[in-house]
Every structure is written in C-alpha cells, then in structure tokens.
Amino acid sequence: MDAKPKISRRKFFVRSTAVTLAGLGVYAFGIEPRWVSVEHHELPIAGLPDSLVNTTAVQISDLHVGSRVSDSYLRAQFAYVQSLNPEFVFFTGDYLDNGSAWHLKKGLRLMEQFPRGSIGNACVLGNHDFGNGHSQVVAFAKNTKELARQFNSVGLNLLQEESVDLGGLKIAGLKDFWFGDFNPTAAAQVIGDIASHPSIVLSHNPDTVDLPIWNGYSSWILCGHTHGGQCRFPLIGAPICPVQNKRYLSGFYEIEGGHRLYINRGIGHTRRVRFMSRPEITVFKLLKG
Ligand SMILES: [Fe+2]
C-alpha cells in the first residue's frame, strides 16, 4: 500500500495560519460585536443619602441605532437592563449612528422600550447623534433637536449643561465636546452647582475630563465614546480610539484634581467588528463614599 504524501511544514504553517485567521475573523465580525459583557462595580459617592445606599445604577452607552446595529439586539439589551430593576439608568450618548431622518425615526420607535430607573433616568447626547462630520451636523440639526425634545418628553432627562436631582443624587450632563455646541463656561457652572452634593457627571467624550472646568469636583464622571477602541491587540493596544488623550480607553481612571472617571465601552458599534473589547452594560452599586 502506498504511503500518503506527507504535508510539508510550509503548507502546514500556511493552512494553520489561514484557519486561525478565518476563526478570528468569524469571532471579531460575527460573535464579539453582539457578545455583551455585564460589568459589576461599586461606586462610592460622598454624602450619598442612606436611602440610596446599595441602589443600582446601570450605565449604557453608544447604542448607534442604525443599519449596523439591529433593533432586536438593542431591544434585548433594553429588556435585560430593565430586568435588573435598577433605581437609576444613565445613558452617555450616541443614541443614533447619525442624525438623519431615517435614523431618528428608527430611534424614536426604539425609545418606547428604553429601560427606566425606578428613581429616574439621565442622558446626554454624543457626537453621532448630530452626524458624522460637520456637513451632516448642519444638515441634521433639526433632527437632533427633535431627538433631544423626545428624550425629555418621555421623561428620560436629557441634560445639556443642566442638572437634575434624582432622589437626592444630583446628576449633571455636559453637551457633546465635538458637535454639541459645548460651552466650557456653562459646563463649569453646572459642575459647580452640584459639586457640594452627592453627584455624578455624564459626559459623552472623556476628553472633557482634562479641561479646566472641574474646579476641585471630586465625584464621578461617566463617559462613553471610545467603544474601548473596538479592537485591541496584544502589545499594540487599540490602534483606533477617537480621543485626544490616548490614555482614555475603558474602565476606571483616577484623575489629577480629585475627580474619578469611568468609561463604558458601549453596546453598539460604528463598524461591526470588535476584538478584545466586548460591548458593555455597567451595573454600579451605589455606596456611601
Ligand atoms: Fe459611539
């Protein structure tokens, strides 16, 4: 009987590499973008009223409602968050993938299922809620205004350099740093208004954390925007991350000046690819700090 021809080392290497790359491709394009990680953390807040100790605040971010993120996937995440019966739900921007009329219509339909906190919600807009680039921002301005109006008309508390008191916890929201007509003076004012109270600031873009607007604010800032880079690689990290301060990718950061930052990786995506940066729902247990 003839012996089977042996595969050369080179062919073996090429075939193994091809199989590995195909597997990684299936994972990065097909699995990880919809494989949500639920992250549980404690959030100590100075002066938190006794009635709010051990309550749950869920942060969701960067939904990117549109053609690349399916409505059924987003509805499932909304239902999961609601099933946690949170006292607070905080949303840190990029509800839409862009501000076109088509995206707005789709987003408003989904808003009916947006998860609710039993004490309250607070939200900010992100750059994608305006558009992808300045020409879209101008073209879609009316739609973005309508989105903001709808957030407030259904009680989700969209904060644009404004604050709200939710059961004794003050939440301030900043306008988007890129496209939201961000005003440092107004931002500093609203931060100053809440600084001596148990409080949290919502700001889509973590680059706002480095601006001279905080004046000793020493509580938490919750952000989104980075998507955790969407793709992270060993040794080289995340090659694409849309922030000036490349240190800001995801998770907790202690900031000079006393305030503390948490960056959520978002539920949706711009391009449908993620690697080592799973979509995230963050569940905070509030504690007295
Ligand atoms: Fe985003």
Residues whose N, C-alpha, C, O or C-beta is under 5 A from the ligand:
A	BS01	LIG	D62 D94 H225
